[in-house]
Amino acid sequence: MGFASGAIGTMTRRCSAAGPQAWALREDFAAHPPASTGVQVSCLTHPDFLIEMAAIAVIEA
């Protein structure tokens, strides 16, 4: 089994908070980056959160 494809969605209250996440994606998925979307929002689940992520992975059988 191996990683086949996926997608990552990032929601942030401040666009500057997403910078480290973007660099981590580039490092970890340099050869085959997943589809990704970034959105700036006015609030997240908890007031102390700066970033919230959702990921979907498809694994080869």
Protein Blocks (a to p, Z undefined) as FASTA:
>chain_A
ZZfbdcdddddfbfklmmmmmmmmmmmmmmmccdddddddfbdfblkbmbdcdddddddZ
Z
